[in-house]
Amino acid sequence: MNNIIRKPLKYQQFNVVYWLIGINILVFILAEVFGSKINVYLEIEKQKYILTLSESMAMIPLAVMRGWVWSFVTYMFMHGNFTHIFFNMFGLFMFGVHVERQMGSLEFLLYYLLTGIMAGIFSFVVYFFTGNLIIALVGASGALFAVQLAYAVIFPTSIINVWGIIPIRAPLLVLGFTVLSLFFVISGRGGNVAHLTHLAGFGFGWLYFLIRFGVDPWRRLIGRN
């Protein structure tokens, strides 16, 4: 069983990061043009709810409970506005290209999709037990946090210039983002940002390295290979 889980995928390089960015941008444009013009009907206890096409691709717990399980995938490709998609795609490009080259495109795609899907499922479970059944979750941030973790684990000595002027080691930057998200979750000051999903993406990325690669991310982050 362990051999199956850790069996390496064939190393290939076909720029999956660029494909993911392109798909996200295409979906965003289509959603802006057609998302509010096409209606989708959700029936709950003989009552019909009218959703836009964009809303039907978000992860809405109540919809998932009615069988809309595809939203665990589609939510990652939906974004609320231009700022949302711009920063997510910028982060995916900044970190993802380097991680993909190290992992290989197939492994990176598996890592990206699996951590994003699991972050969505985790968020659904939390929303379900807290009664937030009509909240709409969108965005690639869960998978992006996993990609940022991967970058810090693979390149622990890398220096990132924040705002182009402040040099910070990758592990400190990623851990800083994580602590900030944790603060927002605990304090309830996160607004409409899904900080819980960010943390879930980070957590599942951590588990991926432990289970799939047999690598302890903490030892890598603190410089102990």
trRosetta pair geometry for C-beta under 8 A, 3 or more apart (Angstrom, degrees):
i j d omega theta_ij theta_ji phi_ij phi_ji
1 4 5.8 -54 -156 31 34 111
1 5 6.6 30 151 -16 66 106
2 5 5.8 -55 -148 37 34 110
2 6 6.1 3 163 7 68 114
3 6 6.4 -72 -140 53 25 91
3 7 6.1 52 155 -60 64 92
4 7 5.7 -29 -147 -10 28 118
5 211 6.3 -78 166 159 134 91
5 212 6.4 -125 158 -108 87 54
6 212 6.3 146 -104 -170 64 42
6 213 7.2 131 -132 -97 96 22
6 214 6.5 17 -113 -25 138 106
8 11 7.8 -12 156 -46 117 82
8 107 7.5 -33 -159 -77 73 128
9 104 6.5 -166 89 95 101 136
9 106 4.3 -134 142 106 141 125
9 107 5.0 179 44 -63 124 81
9 110 7.0 158 -32 -5 154 142
10 104 7.5 -164 112 172 41 151
10 106 6.5 58 64 22 68 153
11 104 4.0 -124 -134 -100 66 136
11 106 7.8 -143 -117 30 24 106
11 107 7.9 -22 -103 -5 62 116
12 104 5.8 80 39 -173 47 101
12 105 5.1 -63 94 41 84 108
12 106 5.6 69 38 -20 107 103
13 100 7.6 112 -131 143 78 98
13 101 6.9 34 -120 -117 120 62
13 104 6.8 -97 -67 -138 67 60
13 105 5.6 142 -120 -27 29 110
14 19 7.8 20 122 -23 91 132
14 105 4.9 -19 36 -48 75 177
15 18 4.4 -4 157 23 109 117
15 19 6.6 123 112 -19 76 88
15 100 7.6 90 -125 129 32 152
15 105 7.1 -26 9 -101 19 128
16 19 5.2 -53 -150 38 44 116
16 20 6.2 47 151 -22 72 101
16 100 6.0 -171 48 -134 94 137
16 105 4.4 135 -17 -157 114 97
16 108 5.8 164 63 88 133 116
16 109 4.9 -101 -173 -67 161 102
16 112 7.8 -171 127 16 125 146
17 20 5.7 -53 -149 35 31 111
17 21 6.4 30 153 -17 64 105
17 92 6.2 173 -158 153 97 94
17 93 6.6 127 156 -107 122 50
17 96 4.1 148 -119 123 126 120
17 97 5.2 -123 58 -78 164 60
17 100 5.2 -126 -31 -22 111 150
17 108 7.4 -48 -54 142 86 146
18 21 5.7 -51 -146 38 32 111
18 22 6.2 35 153 -20 64 107
19 22 5.6 -56 -147 38 30 113
19 23 6.3 29 156 -19 65 105
20 23 5.8 -53 -146 36 30 109
20 24 6.3 31 155 -19 64 107
20 92 6.5 -119 103 170 123 146
20 96 7.5 -99 58 170 138 162
20 112 6.9 -68 -98 151 157 161
21 24 5.8 -56 -149 37 30 112
21 25 6.3 27 155 -17 65 107
21 89 5.0 98 -135 -151 96 107
21 92 6.1 176 -77 95 95 130
21 93 6.2 40 -80 -66 146 96
22 25 5.8 -57 -147 38 30 109
22 26 6.2 30 155 -19 65 108
23 26 5.6 -55 -145 38 31 112
23 27 6.2 30 157 -18 66 106
23 77 6.2 -60 131 -133 101 126
24 27 5.9 -56 -146 38 28 109
24 28 6.3 30 154 -22 63 107
24 77 5.5 -140 -104 -144 66 73
24 79 7.1 58 -176 -20 101 121
24 85 6.3 169 152 -151 110 108
24 88 7.4 -131 179 104 155 118
24 89 5.9 -174 90 -84 141 111
24 140 6.5 -41 -108 -35 139 139
25 28 5.6 -54 -148 35 31 114
25 29 6.4 30 155 -18 65 104
25 85 7.1 128 -96 164 59 134
25 89 7.0 50 -59 -97 94 158
26 29 5.9 -55 -149 36 30 109
26 30 6.3 26 155 -14 65 108
27 30 5.8 -57 -144 41 31 109
27 31 6.0 33 156 -21 66 109
27 57 7.9 -163 -173 156 123 164
27 77 4.6 64 38 152 170 107
27 78 6.6 -98 140 -84 126 53
28 31 5.8 -56 -146 37 27 112
28 32 6.4 28 154 -20 63 106
28 78 7.8 138 -87 -142 67 40
28 79 5.5 -13 -101 43 112 109
28 85 5.1 14 -93 -88 154 166
29 32 5.7 -56 -150 35 30 111
29 33 6.3 17 156 -11 66 110
30 33 5.9 -62 -144 43 30 104
30 34 5.7 -28 177 33 70 109
30 35 7.1 105 122 -49 62 87
31 34 7.1 -72 -116 61 19 70
31 35 3.7 39 -167 -58 62 134
31 53 7.2 -151 -123 98 71 99
31 54 4.5 89 -156 -98 107 107
31 57 7.6 -100 -99 41 122 143
31 78 6.6 115 -82 -132 161 86
32 35 6.4 25 -44 11 15 118
33 37 7.9 -43 137 10 53 127
34 37 5.2 -82 -154 47 52 110
34 38 5.7 21 163 -8 94 113
34 53 6.3 -10 124 48 89 150
35 38 7.3 -72 -144 38 18 91
35 52 5.5 59 155 150 72 120
35 53 5.0 -129 -139 70 51 95
35 54 3.4 40 -168 -43 123 109
36 52 5.0 -34 -113 -136 47 142
36 53 7.8 -106 -47 31 19 86
36 54 6.8 -16 -58 7 61 121
37 52 8.0 60 16 -146 27 100
37 53 7.7 -17 58 5 57 119
38 52 7.0 90 72 -166 59 64
38 53 4.1 35 77 -42 107 123
39 50 5.2 -25 -162 -165 122 98
39 51 7.0 132 -160 71 66 40
39 52 6.5 -57 -104 -106 54 41
39 53 7.5 -93 -74 -43 12 72
40 50 7.7 135 69 -161 41 50
40 51 4.8 -33 68 72 92 94
40 52 7.3 30 17 127 90 12
40 53 6.0 112 -25 -94 111 50
40 55 7.5 -157 47 74 114 90
40 56 4.1 25 50 -66 158 146
41 48 5.2 -20 -166 -164 109 111
41 49 7.1 143 -159 71 55 47
41 50 6.2 -27 -102 -101 69 58
41 51 7.5 171 -90 23 19 80
42 48 7.1 137 72 -158 41 57
42 49 4.5 -24 66 61 96 101
42 50 8.0 -165 24 -70 78 14
42 51 5.8 43 -9 -8 114 119
42 56 7.7 -180 -52 -108 111 93
42 62 7.8 91 152 117 145 101
42 63 5.7 -74 -126 -110 146 93
42 66 6.4 119 -164 73 99 159
42 68 7.6 -38 -114 -42 116 137
43 46 6.9 4 -177 -114 104 17
43 47 6.9 153 -154 75 61 35
43 48 5.1 -29 -96 -96 76 69
43 49 7.5 -176 -81 17 26 73
43 66 7.5 161 69 -159 57 146
44 47 5.6 -30 71 63 72 88
44 49 6.5 18 11 -10 108 114
44 62 6.8 -20 -90 170 150 112
44 66 6.3 -96 -88 -75 86 138
51 55 4.0 -128 -172 90 103 123
51 56 5.0 129 110 -60 129 82
51 63 7.7 13 -44 -88 163 137
52 55 4.7 97 52 5 77 102
52 56 7.1 -139 94 -8 42 86
53 56 5.7 -54 -151 31 33 114
53 57 7.0 27 153 -17 63 104
54 57 6.1 -64 -159 34 33 106
54 58 7.1 39 146 -28 65 100
54 78 6.5 131 -164 -144 79 124
55 58 5.6 -45 -156 19 42 116
55 60 7.1 26 173 -38 85 137
55 136 6.3 -76 -142 -118 79 144
56 63 7.4 -178 -137 -153 58 157
56 68 7.3 -127 -167 -146 76 141
56 71 7.7 -128 160 -85 49 113
57 71 6.5 160 -173 -118 32 83
57 74 4.1 -110 -162 146 86 128
57 75 6.8 166 145 -78 68 46
57 77 7.3 -69 165 74 129 91
57 78 4.9 147 109 -60 113 135
57 138 7.8 63 105 -111 86 105
58 71 6.4 13 106 -155 27 121
58 74 7.8 -84 -52 107 16 99
58 75 5.5 65 -152 -112 40 91
58 78 5.7 -104 -80 85 69 158
58 136 4.0 19 141 -168 152 98
58 137 6.1 147 -179 60 90 43
58 138 4.8 -60 -116 -64 96 97
59 64 6.6 21 -164 -53 77 124
59 71 4.4 150 -97 140 60 110
59 72 6.3 73 -106 -86 121 44
59 74 7.9 159 -57 71 75 78
59 75 3.9 -27 -24 -64 97 151
59 120 5.2 -164 -85 -158 163 110
59 123 7.0 86 109 88 143 123
59 124 6.5 -99 168 -71 121 100
59 136 7.2 133 64 -161 47 49
59 137 4.1 -28 62 61 103 106
59 138 7.4 174 17 -68 78 48
60 63 4.1 65 76 12 103 113
60 64 6.8 -180 83 -15 50 83
60 68 7.4 18 56 78 88 143
60 71 6.9 -67 20 174 64 169
60 133 7.8 55 168 160 77 55
60 134 6.4 1 -163 -150 106 41
60 135 7.0 176 -130 80 65 39
60 136 5.2 -22 -82 -99 92 70
60 137 7.6 -180 -69 17 41 74
61 64 5.5 -54 -145 34 33 113
61 65 6.4 35 157 -21 66 104
61 124 5.4 150 -104 -145 88 77
61 127 4.6 -151 -53 109 142 126
61 128 5.6 -175 -158 -72 135 74
61 132 6.8 107 11 102 144 65
61 133 4.6 -109 87 -140 116 54
61 134 7.4 -80 50 -48 91 23
61 135 6.8 39 2 47 106 82
62 65 5.7 -52 -153 32 32 115
62 66 7.0 20 150 -10 61 106
62 133 4.3 79 -58 159 93 99
62 134 5.6 5 -4 -83 132 63
63 66 5.7 -64 -156 42 37 106
63 68 4.1 -21 149 35 95 144
63 71 6.5 73 100 -14 121 155
64 67 7.7 -180 -173 40 31 10
64 68 5.4 -88 -88 68 40 82
64 69 6.2 80 -147 -90 81 52
64 71 6.1 -109 -78 54 91 123
64 72 7.5 79 -117 -48 124 90
64 124 5.7 -48 69 -137 168 135
65 128 7.8 131 -67 -111 117 112
65 133 7.5 -23 -1 -151 138 112
68 71 5.1 36 137 -12 100 116
69 72 6.0 -19 178 2 65 112
70 73 5.9 -57 -175 40 59 104
70 74 5.7 42 137 -12 87 115
71 74 5.3 -61 -124 51 44 103
71 75 5.3 57 172 -40 76 100
71 120 7.6 -166 122 179 73 139
72 75 6.8 -28 -130 16 15 112
72 117 5.1 59 150 -148 105 81
72 120 4.4 157 -145 103 70 137
72 121 5.9 26 -133 -60 129 80
72 124 7.5 -52 -93 -29 99 139
73 76 6.5 -60 -177 20 39 110
73 77 7.8 10 144 -1 67 107
73 113 7.4 5 -128 -156 94 99
73 116 7.9 78 -128 110 49 113
73 117 6.2 -7 -82 -96 67 101
73 120 7.9 -131 -50 31 27 163
74 77 5.9 -68 -160 42 49 103
74 78 6.5 43 148 -23 78 109
75 78 5.8 -62 -147 33 38 110
75 120 5.6 136 57 -116 136 132
75 137 5.4 25 -165 103 144 86
75 138 5.4 -131 -163 -110 78 47
75 139 7.3 -21 156 31 82 43
76 113 7.9 -171 51 -125 170 59
76 116 4.5 38 -99 173 142 138
76 117 7.7 -61 -34 -64 135 57
76 120 7.2 -91 -50 -51 92 129
76 139 7.2 -26 -136 108 39 27
76 140 5.0 67 -173 -101 78 69
76 142 7.3 -89 -105 51 97 103
76 143 5.8 47 -143 -6 127 131
77 140 7.2 50 -81 -66 36 100
78 138 4.0 -80 101 -146 103 112
78 139 7.0 -63 87 -44 64 40
79 84 4.3 173 -176 106 103 115
79 85 3.8 141 85 -64 170 92
79 88 6.7 -151 -103 27 131 142
79 138 6.1 172 -98 142 23 114
79 139 5.5 77 -108 -97 71 72
79 140 7.6 -35 -74 -1 102 86
80 84 4.7 95 48 -14 84 162
80 138 5.8 137 -51 79 79 131
80 139 7.1 -27 -10 -60 90 106
80 192 7.8 85 -92 134 173 130
81 84 5.0 103 53 4 65 106
81 85 7.5 -148 94 2 34 88
82 85 6.3 -64 -149 43 31 100
82 86 5.8 34 157 -27 69 112
83 86 5.7 -56 -141 34 27 114
83 87 6.4 15 168 -9 64 107
84 87 6.9 -69 -154 38 19 97
84 88 6.4 11 157 -10 60 116
84 138 7.9 44 156 108 151 106
84 139 6.1 -97 176 -103 117 115
85 88 5.7 -61 -143 43 32 110
85 89 5.8 24 164 -14 70 112
86 89 6.3 -64 -145 42 21 102
86 90 6.1 23 156 -21 62 111
87 90 5.5 -50 -139 37 32 114
87 91 6.3 33 158 -18 63 106
88 91 5.9 -58 -151 38 28 109
88 92 6.3 29 152 -20 64 107
88 139 6.2 -160 -78 -164 153 92
88 140 4.8 120 177 57 134 103
88 141 6.1 -93 -108 -70 113 68
88 144 5.7 -126 -150 -55 82 154
89 92 5.4 -48 -142 36 36 114
89 93 6.3 37 156 -18 65 103
89 140 7.8 81 -67 46 60 143
90 93 5.9 -56 -150 38 29 109
90 94 6.1 28 154 -21 65 111
91 94 5.6 -54 -139 37 30 112
91 95 6.1 -4 172 11 67 110
91 96 8.0 83 127 -18 57 98
91 144 5.2 60 106 -167 128 127
91 147 7.6 128 139 83 94 124
91 148 6.9 -35 178 -67 114 110
92 95 6.9 -72 -137 53 20 85
92 96 4.5 6 180 -12 62 138
92 140 6.7 -8 -61 121 131 144
92 144 5.8 -86 -70 -110 82 100
92 147 6.5 54 -121 77 64 168
93 96 6.3 -38 -88 43 14 104
93 97 6.1 21 -171 -27 52 110
94 97 7.6 -103 160 18 4 102
95 98 6.5 -74 -167 41 38 103
95 99 6.1 26 151 -15 76 116
95 144 7.8 109 54 -165 131 76
95 147 5.1 126 107 136 121 102
95 148 5.3 -69 -129 -94 174 58
95 150 7.6 119 158 69 113 89
95 151 4.2 -89 -157 -48 104 149
96 99 5.6 -62 -142 42 35 109
96 100 5.8 37 161 -24 72 107
96 108 7.2 105 -166 -173 86 131
96 112 7.6 38 -130 -89 119 129
96 147 5.1 -24 -83 -167 82 143
97 100 6.0 -56 -148 34 25 111
97 101 6.6 25 155 -19 60 106
98 101 5.9 -54 -151 33 31 111
98 102 6.6 24 153 -14 63 108
98 151 6.2 72 80 -124 117 99
98 154 7.6 173 131 93 99 132
98 155 6.7 -19 145 -22 137 145
99 102 5.8 -62 -153 39 33 108
99 103 5.9 13 158 -4 71 115
99 108 6.1 128 118 -117 93 115
99 147 5.9 -157 27 -160 161 82
99 150 4.7 66 -134 114 137 121
99 151 5.3 -85 -61 -74 109 73
99 154 6.2 146 -115 24 74 150
100 103 6.0 -63 -133 49 28 98
100 104 7.3 -75 -178 99 59 9
100 105 5.8 33 -170 -95 106 57
100 108 4.2 -13 -110 -60 74 170
102 154 5.1 111 111 -169 169 148
103 107 4.1 -134 164 92 103 119
103 108 4.6 132 80 -59 132 83
103 111 6.7 -61 -167 -2 166 143
103 150 7.5 -20 -47 180 132 137
103 154 7.9 -93 -48 -85 86 150
104 107 4.8 74 66 17 93 106
104 108 6.6 -168 85 -11 43 91
105 108 5.7 -59 -144 39 28 111
105 109 6.2 29 159 -22 66 106
106 109 5.9 -54 -147 34 28 110
106 110 6.5 28 154 -16 62 106
107 110 5.7 -55 -150 38 32 111
107 111 6.2 33 152 -20 66 108
108 111 5.5 -56 -146 38 31 113
108 112 6.0 31 156 -20 67 108
109 112 5.8 -53 -142 37 29 110
109 113 6.1 17 164 -9 65 111
110 113 6.4 -62 -141 43 24 101
110 114 5.8 16 166 -14 64 118
111 114 6.3 -61 -137 41 19 105
111 115 6.1 10 169 -10 60 114
111 146 6.8 -170 159 139 91 124
111 147 7.8 117 122 -87 114 70
111 150 6.7 65 159 -77 149 151
111 205 7.4 60 -177 -123 101 81
111 208 5.9 107 -131 169 88 157
111 212 8.0 -138 -92 56 93 168
112 115 6.6 -65 -146 40 18 101
112 116 6.2 13 159 -14 59 116
112 143 5.0 55 -167 -171 70 124
112 146 7.2 165 -115 85 45 123
112 147 6.5 22 -102 -68 89 108
113 116 5.8 -63 -146 41 27 110
113 117 6.0 25 160 -18 66 110
113 143 7.4 8 -81 -114 21 135
114 117 5.9 -55 -142 38 27 108
114 118 6.1 22 160 -14 64 110
114 204 7.3 -152 127 154 83 125
114 208 6.9 125 96 -98 126 127
115 118 5.9 -57 -142 42 29 109
115 119 6.2 35 155 -24 64 106
115 142 6.8 -169 136 139 83 88
115 143 5.4 125 89 -118 97 64
115 146 3.6 53 144 -73 161 171
115 201 5.4 76 155 -149 106 72
115 204 4.5 160 -134 101 76 115
115 205 5.0 32 -123 -67 146 75
115 208 6.3 -62 -70 -33 106 141
116 119 5.7 -53 -147 33 29 113
116 120 6.6 29 153 -18 62 104
116 140 6.7 -38 -119 -147 131 66
116 142 5.2 122 -128 90 58 104
116 143 3.3 -16 -71 -61 104 111
116 146 7.3 -117 -51 20 64 136
116 201 6.7 16 -92 -112 49 108
117 120 5.7 -56 -155 35 33 112
117 121 6.4 30 151 -17 67 105
118 121 5.5 -50 -143 37 36 111
118 122 6.2 39 155 -20 66 104
118 200 7.0 -158 119 159 79 105
118 204 4.4 142 93 -119 135 158
119 122 5.7 -51 -146 37 30 113
119 123 6.4 32 153 -20 62 106
119 142 3.1 168 114 -175 161 140
119 143 6.9 -141 20 -49 139 57
119 145 7.9 123 -101 48 152 116
119 146 7.5 -133 -43 -34 130 119
119 197 5.0 82 162 -164 110 77
119 200 3.9 135 -133 105 75 111
119 201 4.2 -2 -82 -66 146 73
119 204 6.1 -125 -57 15 78 136
120 123 5.7 -54 -148 36 30 112
120 124 6.4 36 151 -23 64 103
120 137 6.6 160 -131 108 83 140
120 142 6.7 -165 -46 41 66 165
120 197 7.2 28 -83 -133 47 115
121 124 5.5 -50 -151 31 33 116
121 125 6.6 35 152 -20 64 101
122 125 5.8 -52 -153 32 33 111
122 126 6.6 28 152 -14 65 106
122 196 7.9 -151 119 149 102 96
122 197 7.7 147 78 -115 101 59
122 200 4.1 176 76 -138 143 138
122 203 7.8 114 -102 67 174 129
122 204 7.5 -153 -21 -46 140 121
123 126 5.8 -57 -149 39 33 109
123 127 6.1 32 154 -18 68 108
123 137 5.7 100 126 -101 149 164
123 142 7.6 -104 -30 -80 128 143
123 194 6.7 4 -125 -171 144 125
123 196 5.9 125 -112 108 89 110
123 197 4.8 -5 -71 -85 135 91
123 200 6.2 -120 -48 3 82 160
124 127 5.8 -58 -144 40 28 109
124 128 6.1 34 155 -26 65 107
125 128 5.7 -53 -148 31 28 115
125 129 6.5 12 160 -7 63 108
126 129 6.3 -64 -147 43 28 99
126 130 6.1 8 161 -3 66 116
126 196 6.1 -125 83 169 163 148
127 130 6.1 -70 -139 50 26 99
127 132 4.2 -88 -152 76 84 98
127 133 6.7 138 148 -83 101 37
127 135 5.7 -129 -137 46 133 124
127 137 7.9 -126 -44 -38 150 124
128 131 8.0 36 172 -63 24 24
128 133 7.1 62 -111 -92 52 82
132 135 4.5 10 160 -12 107 126
137 194 5.7 75 -135 -95 94 153
137 197 6.4 136 -157 -63 126 147
139 142 7.7 117 101 -3 85 79
139 194 6.7 172 52 30 128 125
139 197 7.7 121 76 98 105 149
140 143 5.2 -56 -174 51 78 109
140 144 5.3 87 125 -34 88 105
141 144 5.2 -57 -138 39 33 117
141 145 6.3 39 161 -25 67 98
141 194 6.5 151 64 68 136 101
141 197 6.1 89 85 103 104 111
141 198 5.4 -49 144 -84 111 84
141 201 6.9 -158 124 -2 59 154
142 145 6.1 -51 -155 27 27 108
142 146 7.0 25 147 -14 59 104
142 194 7.6 -44 -53 110 95 123
142 197 4.3 -78 -72 162 108 94
142 198 6.4 -125 -94 -86 53 30
142 200 5.8 -20 -139 78 114 97
142 201 3.4 170 -177 -58 59 118
143 146 5.5 -55 -157 35 39 114
143 147 6.4 40 146 -21 69 103
143 201 5.8 -121 -53 -136 19 128
144 147 5.4 -50 -148 34 37 114
144 148 6.4 40 151 -20 66 101
144 201 6.9 29 51 150 50 161
145 148 5.6 -49 -148 35 34 113
145 149 6.5 39 151 -20 63 102
145 177 7.2 -162 -125 124 94 129
145 178 7.4 110 -162 -87 118 85
145 181 7.8 -6 -112 -28 144 164
145 198 4.7 126 -55 -162 149 69
145 199 7.5 -72 148 -64 166 17
145 201 3.8 113 60 92 108 120
145 202 4.6 -67 147 -55 119 80
145 205 6.9 -149 113 -5 74 139
146 149 5.6 -51 -151 34 33 113
146 150 6.5 37 149 -21 64 104
146 201 4.5 -109 -33 171 90 88
146 202 6.5 -155 -77 -85 55 29
146 204 6.3 -40 -95 80 126 87
146 205 3.2 172 -140 -68 81 121
146 208 7.3 58 -161 16 120 140
147 150 5.5 -51 -149 34 34 114
147 151 6.5 39 151 -23 64 101
147 205 7.6 -124 -29 -110 28 142
148 151 5.6 -48 -151 31 34 114
148 152 6.6 30 153 -15 64 104
148 173 7.9 -110 -176 111 116 99
148 174 4.9 167 144 -115 102 106
148 177 6.8 -12 129 54 158 155
148 202 7.9 -37 69 -98 102 89
149 152 5.9 -59 -152 38 33 108
149 153 6.2 29 153 -18 68 109
149 174 5.8 139 -91 -177 51 141
149 202 5.5 134 -53 -138 135 70
149 205 4.2 126 63 114 139 142
149 206 6.4 -86 176 -61 153 71
149 209 7.9 -125 133 -21 112 132
149 217 6.7 -10 174 -147 107 146
150 153 5.7 -57 -144 38 31 110
150 154 6.0 19 162 -11 68 112
150 205 6.1 -110 -44 -167 86 122
150 209 7.5 176 -104 -66 74 116
151 154 6.2 -63 -141 43 24 102
151 155 5.9 -32 177 37 65 107
151 158 7.3 -68 161 50 93 152
151 170 5.9 -122 125 -167 95 137
151 174 7.3 169 70 -67 95 136
152 155 7.0 -74 -122 66 19 69
152 156 6.3 56 171 -102 61 60
152 158 7.7 -124 -113 47 48 111
152 170 4.3 -170 -108 135 74 102
152 171 4.5 123 -172 -86 116 55
152 173 7.4 -161 -89 61 121 86
152 174 4.2 -96 -37 8 150 149
152 175 7.8 158 -174 -28 167 79
152 220 7.8 125 126 117 72 107
152 221 6.0 27 141 -108 112 92
153 156 6.8 1 -146 -64 19 92
153 209 6.0 -93 -176 -109 169 157
153 215 6.8 103 174 130 128 134
153 217 4.9 -67 -101 -130 124 86
153 220 4.6 61 -152 101 70 147
153 221 6.6 -45 -94 -59 64 80
154 220 7.9 9 -55 175 23 145
155 158 3.8 35 141 -26 115 124
155 170 5.8 68 97 18 91 163
156 169 7.5 19 169 174 57 112
156 170 6.6 -135 -135 66 28 110
156 171 5.4 21 -145 -41 79 120
156 220 5.3 -160 -58 162 134 77
156 221 6.0 -165 -123 -115 115 29
156 223 6.0 179 134 -84 139 60
157 169 7.0 -58 -148 -141 31 108
157 170 7.9 23 65 22 13 107
157 223 7.6 75 -71 -107 86 98
158 169 7.1 118 78 -156 49 61
158 170 4.3 37 71 -25 100 127
159 167 5.0 -4 -178 -164 118 103
159 168 7.1 143 -156 69 67 26
159 169 6.0 -47 -100 -94 62 51
159 170 7.4 -113 -81 -31 16 77
160 167 7.4 145 75 -149 34 52
160 168 5.7 -32 66 67 84 80
160 169 7.6 78 17 -173 81 9
160 170 5.7 96 -17 -84 112 69
160 173 5.5 -24 53 -27 133 163
161 164 5.3 35 128 -143 117 23
161 165 6.3 100 -179 1 104 13
161 166 6.5 133 -162 60 59 40
161 167 5.4 -29 -96 -87 71 62
161 168 7.8 141 -102 17 23 71
162 165 7.4 -53 82 56 60 59
162 166 4.3 -30 59 68 97 104
162 167 7.8 -169 13 -76 77 12
162 168 5.6 27 -18 8 113 120
162 173 7.1 176 -64 -115 114 121
163 166 6.0 45 45 13 97 100
168 172 5.3 -120 178 84 98 116
168 173 4.7 114 114 -63 124 100
168 176 7.7 -37 174 3 148 147
169 172 4.8 82 66 10 87 107
169 173 7.0 -162 90 -10 42 89
170 173 5.7 -59 -146 36 31 112
170 174 6.2 24 162 -14 68 108
171 174 6.0 -59 -144 41 29 106
171 175 6.0 24 161 -12 66 111
171 220 7.9 -176 -90 117 127 74
171 221 4.1 139 -138 -156 130 83
171 222 7.4 -179 165 -63 162 38
172 175 5.9 -59 -141 44 27 107
172 176 6.0 35 155 -27 63 109
173 176 5.5 -55 -149 33 27 116
173 177 6.6 30 153 -19 62 101
174 177 5.7 -48 -151 32 33 112
174 178 6.5 32 151 -18 63 106
174 202 8.0 153 172 -125 99 115
174 221 7.9 -112 70 -124 121 120
175 178 5.4 -54 -148 37 36 114
175 179 6.2 37 154 -19 68 104
175 221 7.0 103 -51 -173 121 140
176 179 5.8 -52 -144 36 30 109
176 180 6.3 32 154 -20 63 107
177 180 5.7 -59 -152 36 29 114
177 181 6.5 27 153 -18 65 105
177 198 7.6 -118 151 172 100 131
178 181 5.8 -53 -149 36 32 109
178 182 6.3 33 151 -20 64 106
178 198 7.6 -167 -114 137 58 104
178 199 6.7 102 -151 -110 81 74
178 202 5.3 118 -110 -136 115 169
179 182 5.5 -53 -147 36 33 114
179 183 6.4 39 151 -24 64 102
180 183 5.6 -50 -151 31 32 114
180 184 6.6 29 152 -16 64 104
181 184 5.7 -54 -150 36 34 110
181 185 6.4 35 152 -20 66 104
181 190 7.8 46 -148 -108 60 126
181 195 4.1 176 -159 -162 83 98
181 196 8.0 179 168 -57 106 23
181 198 4.4 -124 -131 91 154 133
181 199 5.3 -174 120 -55 127 89
181 202 7.8 159 59 -7 148 140
182 185 5.7 -53 -148 35 32 112
182 186 6.3 25 157 -13 66 108
182 195 7.7 -160 -52 159 21 120
182 199 6.2 100 -77 -95 74 131
183 186 6.1 -61 -146 41 28 105
183 187 5.8 8 164 -3 67 117
183 189 7.9 -29 133 49 83 111
184 187 6.2 -62 -131 49 25 99
184 188 7.8 -176 174 3 53 3
184 189 5.5 -105 -136 71 69 75
184 190 3.6 90 164 -78 116 94
184 193 7.1 -19 154 80 156 116
184 195 4.4 163 86 -55 121 169
185 188 7.8 19 176 -68 23 42
185 190 6.5 25 -69 -37 45 138
185 195 4.9 -143 -56 103 86 119
185 196 5.5 112 -112 -75 122 75
185 199 6.6 -29 -33 -15 152 144
187 190 7.8 131 72 -31 85 75
190 193 5.0 -114 171 65 94 91
190 194 7.9 103 147 -90 137 8
190 195 4.4 -117 -123 -6 147 125
193 198 8.0 8 155 -24 99 127
194 197 4.0 16 138 18 117 119
194 198 6.7 147 106 -20 71 81
195 198 5.2 -45 -153 29 43 120
195 199 6.5 42 151 -18 69 100
196 199 5.9 -54 -153 36 33 109
196 200 6.4 35 148 -21 65 106
197 200 5.4 -50 -145 35 36 115
197 201 6.4 41 154 -22 65 101
198 201 5.9 -55 -154 33 29 111
198 202 6.6 28 149 -16 63 106
199 202 5.5 -53 -150 37 35 114
199 203 6.2 35 152 -21 67 107
200 203 5.6 -54 -146 37 32 112
200 204 6.2 23 160 -12 67 107
201 204 6.2 -58 -141 41 27 102
201 205 6.2 32 156 -21 62 108
202 205 5.8 -58 -150 36 26 114
202 206 6.5 32 151 -24 62 105
203 206 5.5 -52 -153 30 32 115
203 207 6.6 28 151 -15 65 103
204 207 5.4 -47 -145 38 39 112
204 208 6.3 51 150 -29 65 100
205 208 5.5 -47 -150 27 33 118
205 209 6.9 31 154 -16 62 100
206 209 6.2 -58 -159 33 30 107
206 210 6.6 25 148 -14 64 110
206 217 5.2 -96 -133 17 78 149
207 210 5.5 -58 -147 40 37 112
207 211 5.7 15 163 -5 74 114
208 211 6.4 -64 -134 47 22 95
208 212 5.1 -7 -179 9 65 125
208 213 7.6 46 137 2 67 97
209 212 6.8 -48 -101 52 16 92
209 213 5.2 -36 -155 43 54 118
209 215 4.6 -68 173 73 96 101
209 216 7.7 137 124 -104 111 7
209 217 5.0 93 78 -57 151 98
210 213 7.6 27 -12 56 6 76
210 214 7.2 31 -172 -117 36 23
210 215 6.9 -104 -84 67 35 50
210 216 6.6 48 -102 -98 85 50
210 217 7.2 -69 -51 -9 84 91
211 214 7.9 -6 180 -65 8 49
215 220 6.5 23 169 -35 110 132
216 219 4.3 60 91 10 112 111
216 220 6.9 165 91 -10 61 86
217 220 5.6 -63 -153 41 38 111
217 221 5.9 36 155 -23 74 108
218 221 5.7 -55 -144 35 31 111
218 222 6.4 9 164 -1 66 109
219 222 6.5 -65 -142 47 26 95
219 224 4.4 -82 -164 84 83 93
219 225 6.8 110 139 -128 106 6
220 223 7.8 46 -179 -67 28 18
220 224 7.6 -93 -64 64 23 53
220 225 6.7 50 -102 -107 67 52
